[in-house]
Amino acid sequence: MLVLPALLGLAFLVLPLAGLLIRAPWATLLVRLAEPQVLEALRLSLVCATVATALCLLLGVPLAWLLARVSFPGRRVVRALVTVPLVLPPVVGGVALLLVLGRRGLVGQWLESAFGITLPFTTAGVVVAEAFVAMPFLVISVEGALRAADERLEEAAATLGASRWTVFRRVTLPLVMPGVVAGAVLCWARALGEFGATITFAGNFPGTTRTMPLAVYLALETEPEAAIVLSLVLLAVSVIILASLRDRWVTSP
């Protein structure tokens, strides 16, 4: 009884991707990929996604440790707030970033007056938007790894005289490193494909904020074949990410 709906569900997910592969202009693929605007968007996407992932690692790993190892009032509320960007429409996230970090935002006006820093419609704004939507992937992955780690090893290191920082650096991090790597890869992939928050908070300026998803959206209106080529690049990245994490996310135990 379940085979037919299962096959329909599979077809629903696979056929659009198959259509993308079938309609791709394979004869001119390499030529289109070598176009300056494509290379520019690809370079900007890779740089911004990598910097956003580094920012997520810097802030997200301590946050995951706090949620996993420290008991404090309202921890469930904090965990729920951390996961909000997963379900929040990206455009709404971009509007929220504008209200806080815009030139007249709660924090943005202070950044501009005190330090001359302006984030909206800049490359730094792209990084902030991507980090905002991608960080929950890292936090959830690292928190799960921390909860699964054997705390007795950390306690043993502490009894031997190791400081808290030494325990974290020499024991905790190696224990949860697979979770950190998996979370970082998912975070990077999510940042690479971010569209809504980026276009709302950072705009769509060539060479400055026009990443690959924005280039796909723009090309779809004027040159559909170019949009297909750009989509194939993002599809290839997604497949590579899933293949690299197959032991953690795809294969069954």
Wavefront OBJ file of the C-alpha trace (Angstrom):
o trace
v 0.000 0.000 0.000
v 2.872 2.365 0.694
v 4.941 1.622 -2.408
v 2.917 3.820 -4.766
v 2.944 6.997 -2.613
v 6.608 6.344 -1.861
v 7.411 6.224 -5.576
v 5.347 9.358 -6.169
v 7.264 11.126 -3.416
v 10.562 10.031 -4.918
v 9.500 11.236 -8.349
v 8.375 14.549 -6.884
v 11.856 15.107 -5.463
v 13.963 13.678 -8.275
v 12.176 14.798 -11.458
v 12.906 18.542 -11.046
v 16.599 17.746 -10.647
v 16.468 15.434 -13.644
v 14.807 18.198 -15.649
v 17.637 20.531 -14.728
v 20.176 18.013 -16.008
v 18.214 17.266 -19.192
v 17.714 20.912 -20.144
v 21.283 21.940 -19.364
v 23.235 23.395 -22.320
v 26.054 20.870 -22.089
v 27.614 21.940 -25.394
v 28.284 25.474 -24.131
v 28.627 24.669 -20.434
v 32.342 25.364 -20.074
v 32.102 28.558 -22.118
v 29.301 29.892 -19.935
v 31.123 28.939 -16.751
v 34.134 30.945 -17.930
v 32.121 34.147 -18.384
v 33.398 36.993 -16.159
v 30.093 37.575 -14.362
v 29.780 33.884 -13.527
v 33.327 33.650 -12.191
v 32.797 36.847 -10.222
v 29.608 35.539 -8.604
v 31.249 32.186 -7.887
v 34.302 33.808 -6.312
v 32.164 36.071 -4.148
v 29.968 33.160 -3.068
v 32.938 30.990 -2.072
v 34.662 33.784 -0.164
v 31.535 34.944 1.677
v 30.403 31.411 2.544
v 33.871 30.557 3.887
v 34.113 33.712 5.999
v 30.552 33.204 7.259
v 31.420 29.630 8.264
v 34.501 30.847 10.132
v 32.314 33.358 11.969
v 29.829 30.624 12.808
v 32.627 28.424 14.160
v 33.947 31.260 16.296
v 30.544 31.997 17.832
v 28.604 28.778 17.349
v 30.936 26.259 19.027
v 30.943 28.148 22.368
v 27.176 28.578 22.092
v 26.706 24.854 21.477
v 28.936 24.091 24.474
v 26.865 26.443 26.635
v 23.613 24.754 25.623
v 25.003 21.252 26.067
v 27.034 21.553 29.257
v 25.707 24.469 31.322
v 22.382 24.414 33.146
v 20.822 27.853 33.488
v 17.288 29.253 33.692
v 15.679 29.612 30.291
v 18.018 27.210 28.474
v 15.117 25.744 26.496
v 14.068 29.212 25.431
v 17.606 30.016 24.315
v 17.786 26.768 22.357
v 14.486 27.589 20.663
v 15.733 31.073 19.750
v 18.914 29.589 18.269
v 16.868 27.356 15.971
v 14.440 30.088 14.864
v 16.451 30.962 11.700
v 15.874 27.369 10.505
v 12.141 27.990 10.124
v 12.096 31.764 9.735
v 11.542 32.924 6.144
v 14.923 34.239 4.960
v 13.364 37.491 3.763
v 12.042 38.099 7.272
v 15.540 37.433 8.573
v 16.871 40.060 6.183
v 14.305 42.591 7.373
v 15.212 41.827 10.990
v 18.900 42.355 10.211
v 18.094 45.695 8.605
v 16.164 46.829 11.673
v 19.063 45.939 13.957
v 22.187 46.485 11.843
v 20.931 49.022 9.300
v 22.129 52.619 9.342
v 19.153 53.540 11.504
v 18.982 50.201 13.292
v 19.311 49.576 16.987
v 22.970 48.583 16.707
v 23.780 49.782 13.197
v 23.480 53.471 13.960
v 25.909 53.061 16.849
v 28.367 51.128 14.671
v 28.283 53.873 12.054
v 28.607 56.780 14.473
v 31.283 55.209 16.684
v 33.360 53.206 14.206
v 32.150 54.258 10.748
v 31.054 50.679 10.019
v 28.152 50.192 7.596
v 26.980 46.641 6.964
v 23.888 46.804 4.702
v 24.533 46.545 0.956
v 28.177 45.587 1.419
v 30.140 42.349 1.117
v 30.352 42.254 4.913
v 26.563 42.405 4.922
v 26.486 39.267 2.776
v 28.660 37.482 5.330
v 26.413 38.591 8.200
v 23.241 37.479 6.392
v 24.724 34.091 5.518
v 26.014 33.537 9.048
v 22.609 34.409 10.503
v 20.784 31.708 8.547
v 23.568 29.098 8.666
v 24.725 29.153 12.278
v 21.860 26.969 13.636
v 23.115 24.046 11.525
v 26.484 24.251 13.238
v 25.092 24.756 16.745
v 22.685 21.817 16.494
v 25.372 19.491 15.137
v 27.985 20.449 17.734
v 25.504 20.377 20.609
v 24.452 16.856 19.630
v 28.087 15.760 19.495
v 28.756 17.292 22.910
v 25.791 15.513 24.456
v 26.949 12.200 22.990
v 30.565 12.618 24.170
v 31.726 10.749 27.252
v 32.124 13.366 29.988
v 34.142 10.944 32.113
v 37.172 11.598 29.903
v 36.932 15.306 30.631
v 36.520 14.622 34.344
v 39.593 12.375 34.294
v 41.653 15.112 32.626
v 40.444 17.624 35.220
v 41.427 15.332 38.102
v 44.922 15.104 36.620
v 45.305 18.850 36.993
v 44.347 20.108 33.537
v 42.742 23.533 33.433
v 39.290 24.044 31.958
v 40.742 25.537 28.791
v 43.197 22.648 28.446
v 40.401 20.117 28.928
v 38.297 21.843 26.304
v 41.162 22.143 23.821
v 42.842 18.762 24.338
v 39.888 16.515 25.257
v 36.505 18.011 24.415
v 37.294 19.344 20.936
v 38.908 16.100 19.678
v 35.900 14.157 20.988
v 33.370 16.310 19.132
v 35.494 17.117 16.076
v 33.407 14.908 13.707
v 30.316 16.853 14.755
v 32.138 20.161 14.333
v 33.304 19.208 10.836
v 29.859 17.980 9.803
v 28.216 21.111 11.183
v 30.762 23.355 9.484
v 30.224 21.661 6.117
v 26.440 21.965 6.403
v 26.847 25.552 7.552
v 29.051 26.357 4.552
v 26.609 24.760 2.120
v 23.683 26.662 3.630
v 25.608 29.923 3.456
v 26.542 29.265 -0.171
v 22.894 28.835 -1.136
v 21.457 31.730 0.861
v 19.221 34.084 -1.131
v 16.392 35.795 0.764
v 18.262 37.374 3.658
v 21.153 38.321 1.361
v 19.102 40.207 -1.210
v 17.081 41.939 1.521
v 19.972 42.973 3.743
v 22.870 43.246 1.279
v 21.193 43.933 -2.061
v 22.212 42.687 -5.498
v 25.265 44.613 -6.669
v 27.698 42.990 -9.155
v 31.067 42.229 -7.635
v 29.957 43.333 -4.178
v 26.886 41.389 -3.070
v 25.713 39.379 -6.104
v 26.355 35.786 -5.052
v 25.490 32.684 -7.074
v 21.825 32.378 -5.952
v 21.251 36.040 -6.773
v 22.938 35.580 -10.148
v 20.613 32.630 -10.847
v 17.568 34.758 -10.028
v 18.751 37.593 -12.266
v 19.737 35.321 -15.167
v 16.394 33.516 -15.080
v 14.650 36.700 -16.187
v 16.916 37.421 -19.157
v 18.958 34.307 -20.017
v 17.428 31.018 -18.798
v 20.314 28.880 -20.064
v 22.761 30.866 -17.942
v 20.481 30.336 -14.953
v 20.550 26.590 -15.605
v 24.354 26.577 -15.723
v 24.601 28.473 -12.452
v 22.039 26.142 -10.892
v 24.108 23.145 -11.969
v 27.091 24.532 -10.069
v 25.048 24.839 -6.876
v 23.548 21.387 -7.453
v 27.022 19.900 -7.851
v 28.116 21.511 -4.587
v 25.072 20.079 -2.802
v 25.760 16.588 -4.122
v 29.410 16.797 -3.066
v 28.380 17.919 0.421
v 25.944 15.033 0.799
v 28.527 12.576 -0.490
v 31.110 13.810 1.991
v 28.635 13.415 4.868
v 27.038 10.175 3.700
v 28.191 8.184 6.740
v 26.555 10.710 9.076
v 23.419 11.817 7.260
v 22.571 9.434 4.416
v 23.416 5.821 5.211
v 21.363 3.948 7.740
v 23.010 2.521 10.873
l 1 2 3 4 5 6 7 8 9 10 11 12 13 14 15 16 17 18 19 20 21 22 23 24 25 26 27 28 29 30 31 32 33 34 35 36 37 38 39 40 41 42 43 44 45 46 47 48 49 50 51 52 53 54 55 56 57 58 59 60 61 62 63 64 65 66 67 68 69 70 71 72 73 74 75 76 77 78 79 80 81 82 83 84 85 86 87 88 89 90 91 92 93 94 95 96 97 98 99 100 101 102 103 104 105 106 107 108 109 110 111 112 113 114 115 116 117 118 119 120 121 122 123 124 125 126 127 128 129 130 131 132 133 134 135 136 137 138 139 140 141 142 143 144 145 146 147 148 149 150 151 152 153 154 155 156 157 158 159 160 161 162 163 164 165 166 167 168 169 170 171 172 173 174 175 176 177 178 179 180 181 182 183 184 185 186 187 188 189 190 191 192 193 194 195 196 197 198 199 200 201 202 203 204 205 206 207 208 209 210 211 212 213 214 215 216 217 218 219 220 221 222 223 224 225 226 227 228 229 230 231 232 233 234 235 236 237 238 239 240 241 242 243 244 245 246 247 248 249 250 251 252 253
